[in-house]
Amino acid sequence: MSELLPTVTVITRVIRETPGITTLVFDREMVFNPGQFVMVWVPGRDEVPMALSTGTSITVQEVGDATRELCALSEGAKIGIRGPFGNGFSPRGRTLAVAGGVGAAPLLSCALKGKVETFLLGARTASELLFCDRLEECTELATATDDGSAGHHGRVGDLMAGRDLHGYQSILVCGPERMMEAVFHTLRQEGISARGQFSLHRYMKCGVGVCGSCCMDPGGLRVCKDGPVFPGDRLNGGEFGKYARDASGRKKNV
């Protein structure tokens, strides 16, 4: 599959996962590392980065015009896909996964491959918890919801309290950046931030490290090429958890 030109791909199945999240299954299987992403071209609208949830699917949350159009597609619709891009997760030894909302999507394949011993999953409500049934079949699953409608009443990071975090060699994290920052803070307090692997989301135009739209302060790391997964010790002192940039390059709070 070309890095620069999208390959026309046919949607073969549409799964409404939660009220705002939809999985699109397509007609080709991609070889990828969990955590890698593809650039998805929505004809007539935009091209957006999207994590692969499996080798034949993306899982989309409605957050803007392009993702809203993706979620409205039906079987037989066509989209364009470039990639996969980026580095992906590298689980080693006992592995803990921490996910918030649609952040569970790039971690699903790690769990399905038996790479995750414990999976902490959070969402705002019970109806927004993603992939619970599939995760319960392959890992120890604990859940948290903001409104207390399922699992722990509170933040997913709360579920780390009382666990022997030093017993995990890898801690994979994906979700809203404020959530990931809280996990990062906990790991840093424990002196094990380097064991954390954080999947960052930034505005991307090219996906191949050319346009510079996803560069991060202070060292100019490119999220598309150097990431999107970064070890915790590479995020110290940078913009992580503080701000990102919009399409025009202006800073905005995360």
N, C-alpha and C positions, 0 to 999 in steps of 0.2 A: 504494500500500500504506500502511495507516495506521501512524502513529507509536505509537499507544497500544493498538490492538487487533491481535492476530495474525491473519494470513490463513491459512486452512487450505491446506496444501501437501502434495502427494502425492509420496512417494518412488518414483522410476521405475527407479533402478538403484543397486546397492550394490557398491562396489569396495573390496576388502580390500587396502589399499596396503602395509601392514607388519603385523607381529604385533599392534601396538597402535593402529594408525591406520586409519580407514575413511573413504572419501569417499561421501557421500550425494548423489546427483543427483536433482533434483526437477523438477516439471512446469511450471515457469514460469521465464522468463529475466528477471533483474533488471538494471537499469541501475545501475552502481556504479563508483566509483574503487577500484582495487586498494588494499587496506589498510582499507577501510571494513568494518564488521561489522554483523551482524543479531542480534536477540534471538530465540532459538529456544525455543519452548515445547514441553516434553516432557509430554504429557497425563498428569496425575496425579502428576507428579514435581516439576518445577521449570522455570524459564526461565533460560537461560544465554546469555551473549554468545558469538558465534562468527564468525570471519572468513570471508568468502566466498573460496573458492579459484578459482571461475569464476562467471560470471553465473547458472549453474544448479546450483551445488553448494557444499556446505560440507565441510571435511575435519576429522574429529573424532579427537582423541586420548583414550583412556580414562584419565581421571584422577579420576573420582568417580561417584556414582550416576547423575546425569543423562547424562553422556557415555557411561557404560557402557550405559545403555538405548538411547541414540541408535545406538551401534555395533552393537547387537543387532537393529535394525530390519530388516525385509525389504521387498522391492518391494511397493508398494501401501499401505504404512503411511502414516499421516498425522501431520504435525507442524504447529505454528503458527509463522509467521515475521513479525516486525516489522522494518522498516528498509528500506534500509540506513542506518546512522548513522555519524557521525564524519567525519573529513576525508580519510583515505587518503594514499598516497604521492604525491609530486610529482617524478618523475624529470626531470632537466634535463641535457642534454649527455651526455658519457660517464658511464655509471652502473655502479657496482659494487653487487652485492647480497650480503649475508652472512646466512645463515640456519642456525639450529640446530633439529633435530627438526621438529616440526609447524609451526615458524616459517616453513618454506618455503611454507606454504599461501597466505598473503596476498601473497606475492611472486611466485607462479606466474603470475598474470595479467600482471604487468609484463613478465616474460620472454617470455610467449607473444605479447605485443604488440610485441616487438622493442625494448623500452625498456632492456634490461639487456645490457651488453657482456660482463661477467664475473660469474659466479655462484659464490660459495663456499658449500658445503653441508656441514654436519656432523651427526653422529649418534653414538650410542654404539657401534653395530655396523653392518656392511654391510647387514644385513637391515632396518635401521631408516632407511636413507637414503631420503628421500621424493622422488618425481617425477624420478628420475635420467634415465630414458629420454626424457621429455618435455623436460627442460631441455637435454639434450645436442643436441636438434634445433634449438634456437633461441638458444643462448648458449654462451660458453666456460665449461665447468663444471670446477671442481676440488673434490675431496671430502676430508674428514677423518673419521676414526673414533677414538673413545676407545681401542678395543682393537686398532687397526691392521689390522682385517680388510678394509679397503678404503681406498684413497687414503692421505693422510698419517696417520701414527700420532700422534694428539694432538688438540688443540682446533682448531676451525674458525678461530679468530682467528689461529692460527699461520700460516695460509695468506696472511695479509696481509704477512708479513715479506718484504722484498725487492721488493715491488711498488711502483710509482710511484703512491702514493695521491694525490699532488697532481695526477695526470693525470685524476682523476675529479671531475666537477662535483657528482655526487650519490652518496651511499653509503647504501643502504637496508638496514636491519638489523631482524631479527625473530627471536626465539627466547627461551630462558631468560634471565631478567634478568641473572644473573651473567655469562653469555656476552656479552650486549649491553654490560654495564659494561666488560668487557675491551676490546671494540671501541672504546667511547667513550674509554677511557683512551689507546688507541693514537692515535686521531684528535686528542685533545687534545695529546698529545706532539708531534704533527706540526703543531699550530696550525690544524687544519682541522675542529674539532668541529662548526662550523656547517654543514658540508656533510653531516653525518650526519643521517639521518631514522630515528628509533627508534620502533617500534610497541610500546606498553606494554600490559600486561594487568593489570587490577585487578578486584576484586569489584564488580559492577554490579547494581543492582536495577531501575532504570527505563530506562536507556539514552538518556535525552533530557535529562539535565542537571538534573533536579528533586530527586532524593533525596539527592544529595551523598555517596553511599557510595563513589564512586571519586575523591573529591578528594585532591589530593596536597599535602604540605608543600613549601615554606613558603607558597606563594602561593595555594593553593586551586584550582589548575588541575583541571578536570574531565576525566578521561580519556575519557569518553564523548562530550563535547561539544567540548572544546578539542583532543582527540586523536582516536583513540588514537595517532596518529603525531606525534611532537614533534621539532623540530630540536634538535641537540645543545646549542646555546647556550642553550636554555630549560631544560635539565636540570641545569645547573651549580648545586651547592650545595643541592640538594633531596634528596628521599628516594630518588630513582632509584638502584638498585643497593644500597640499604641495607635498606629494609623496605617492607611493604605492610600492608593491613588485611584482617582476616577479616570474616565476615558480621555480627559484633557490633561491629565497629569497633576491635578490639584490634590492636595492631601485631604483625606477625610478620616474621621475617627472610626475605629473598628468597633 
